[in-house]
Amino acid sequence: MRSGDDEIPVNCSNPIDAAVLADYWLAALTSSEEEAVEEHLLGCDQCGARLREVIALAEEVRDLAREGSLRMVVSEAFLKRAAEESLRVRQYAPPPGGAVQCTVTAEDDILVGRLAANLSGAKRVDLSICDERGVEQLRLRDIPVHSGAASVVYQESITFAKAAPTNTMIVRLITFDEAGGERLLGEYTFNHTRTLPGPGAW
């Protein structure tokens, strides 16, 4: 948007939210919403610049996800794309309440744990990462889940896993009742054995 003959940018009086710009870039808006955003962008340099920033950030996050460096919940479609790109995916699936022996090699690109659980009726699910004593170290809040799904696919950071010493990690899936109280959906123990040489090896 320009004002007068001096071509001075005018601040947008109704800037588009970054989340809406991200949905626009991902083609996640309805047709009417998409048309409204496009119409706004045609006359607003400021929001156009913000869109370019959102695109750049989305690409950086996508690259990190492809590298397996993020701790996140992923979809089957993500794993399928990874396989199509010839990435090596190492997977473990401990039963609810059970444990699994696991490791990671230098050739692995992505490390995931399949957490089987009954997700029907769960409106919100948190993923809690605990140490061997069960003390929470990190929580991923309100993770994306489908009520009809039979499991959650958690991606551990491959960078962290390759550098980690032999250790035990407990993962919990937690939902909430109407009063906000926590209810355990499943607990899964990963007994990691360090097999790579270098700092951190025991």
C-alpha positions in Angstrom: 0.0 0.0 0.0 1.4 3.4 -0.9 0.4 7.0 0.0 0.8 10.0 -2.3 3.5 10.5 -4.9 6.3 9.8 -2.5 5.6 6.0 -2.5 5.8 5.8 1.3 4.6 2.5 2.8 1.5 2.8 5.0 1.2 0.5 8.0 -1.6 -2.0 7.6 -4.7 -1.1 9.6 -5.9 -4.7 9.7 -2.9 -7.1 9.5 -3.5 -10.7 8.8 -2.6 -13.0 11.7 0.6 -15.1 11.1 -1.4 -18.3 11.7 -3.8 -17.4 9.0 -0.9 -16.6 6.6 0.6 -20.0 7.5 -2.7 -21.8 6.7 -2.9 -19.8 3.5 0.5 -21.0 2.5 -0.4 -24.6 3.4 -3.7 -24.3 1.4 -5.7 -25.0 4.6 -8.2 -22.2 4.3 -11.7 -22.4 2.8 -12.2 -21.0 -0.7 -13.8 -17.8 0.7 -11.1 -17.3 3.3 -8.4 -17.8 0.7 -10.0 -15.3 -1.6 -10.2 -12.7 1.2 -6.5 -13.2 2.0 -5.4 -13.0 -1.6 -7.5 -9.8 -2.1 -5.8 -8.2 0.9 -2.3 -9.3 -0.1 -2.8 -7.7 -3.6 -3.0 -4.3 -2.0 -0.8 -4.7 1.1 3.0 -4.8 0.9 3.3 -5.2 4.7 1.3 -8.4 4.9 3.0 -9.6 1.7 6.4 -9.2 3.5 5.0 -11.0 6.6 3.8 -13.9 4.3 7.3 -14.2 2.9 8.7 -14.4 6.5 6.1 -17.1 7.4 7.1 -19.1 4.3 10.8 -18.9 5.2 10.1 -20.0 8.8 7.9 -22.8 7.6 10.6 -24.1 5.3 13.2 -23.9 8.1 10.9 -25.9 10.4 10.2 -28.4 7.6 14.0 -28.9 7.1 14.5 -29.5 10.8 11.6 -32.0 10.8 13.1 -33.8 7.8 16.5 -34.0 9.6 14.7 -35.7 12.5 16.1 -33.1 14.9 12.8 -32.1 16.5 10.9 -33.8 19.3 7.4 -33.9 17.9 4.3 -36.0 17.0 4.3 -37.0 13.4 1.8 -38.5 11.0 1.9 -41.7 8.9 2.0 -39.4 5.8 5.2 -37.8 7.2 6.8 -41.3 7.6 5.7 -42.2 4.1 7.4 -39.1 2.7 10.5 -39.8 4.7 10.7 -43.3 3.2 10.1 -42.0 -0.3 13.0 -39.6 0.2 15.2 -42.7 1.2 15.5 -41.6 4.8 16.2 -44.4 7.2 13.5 -44.6 9.9 14.1 -46.6 13.1 10.9 -47.5 14.9 10.1 -49.0 18.3 6.6 -50.0 19.6 6.5 -50.8 23.3 3.2 -52.1 24.6 1.2 -49.9 27.0 2.7 -50.4 30.4 5.7 -52.2 28.9 9.2 -51.6 27.9 11.4 -52.0 24.8 15.2 -52.2 24.3 16.3 -49.6 21.8 19.3 -47.9 20.2 20.2 -45.8 17.3 23.0 -46.0 14.7 25.0 -43.5 12.6 23.0 -44.5 9.6 19.6 -43.7 11.1 17.9 -40.5 10.0 14.6 -40.5 12.0 13.8 -42.2 15.3 10.1 -42.8 16.3 8.2 -44.6 19.0 4.7 -45.9 18.3 2.6 -45.5 21.4 -0.5 -47.6 21.2 -3.5 -46.2 23.1 -7.3 -45.9 23.1 -7.8 -42.3 22.1 -11.5 -42.4 21.6 -13.2 -39.6 23.5 -9.9 -37.8 24.3 -10.4 -34.1 23.6 -6.9 -33.2 24.6 -3.8 -35.3 25.0 -0.4 -34.3 26.4 2.8 -36.3 25.9 5.0 -36.4 29.0 8.7 -37.3 28.8 10.1 -38.5 32.1 13.5 -39.8 33.4 14.0 -43.4 34.7 12.4 -42.4 38.1 9.3 -41.1 36.4 10.1 -37.5 37.0 8.8 -35.3 34.1 11.5 -33.6 32.1 9.4 -32.2 29.2 5.8 -32.0 28.2 4.3 -31.6 24.7 0.9 -30.1 25.4 -2.3 -30.7 23.3 -0.6 -32.9 20.7 -2.4 -33.5 17.4 -4.4 -36.8 17.7 -7.3 -38.4 15.9 -10.0 -39.9 18.1 -10.2 -42.9 15.7 -6.4 -43.6 15.8 -5.0 -46.5 17.7 -1.6 -44.9 18.4 0.5 -41.8 18.6 3.7 -41.6 16.6 6.3 -39.7 18.6 9.6 -38.6 16.9 12.5 -38.3 19.2 15.3 -36.0 18.2 17.8 -38.1 16.3 20.5 -35.6 17.1 19.8 -36.0 20.9 19.5 -39.8 20.6 22.9 -40.2 18.8 24.6 -38.2 21.5 22.8 -39.6 24.5 24.4 -42.1 26.9 22.8 -45.4 27.9 19.6 -44.4 29.7 16.0 -45.0 30.4 13.2 -42.7 29.2 9.5 -43.1 30.2 6.9 -41.6 27.9 3.3 -41.1 29.1 0.2 -40.2 27.2 -2.2 -38.1 29.4 -5.7 -36.9 28.9 -8.0 -34.8 31.0 -11.5 -35.3 32.6 -14.2 -32.6 32.6 -12.8 -31.1 35.8 -9.3 -30.8 34.3 -7.9 -33.8 36.2 -5.2 -35.9 34.5 -5.9 -39.4 33.4 -3.2 -41.8 32.2 -3.8 -43.3 28.7 -0.6 -45.2 28.6 3.0 -45.4 29.9 5.9 -46.6 27.7 9.5 -47.3 28.8 12.4 -47.0 26.3 15.7 -48.6 27.5 18.3 -46.9 25.3 21.7 -48.5 24.8 24.4 -46.2 23.5 26.2 -48.0 20.6 28.0 -45.0 19.0 31.5 -44.1 20.0 32.4 -40.6 21.2 31.6 -38.2 24.0 28.7 -39.5 26.2 29.4 -43.2 25.6 29.5 -45.3 28.7 
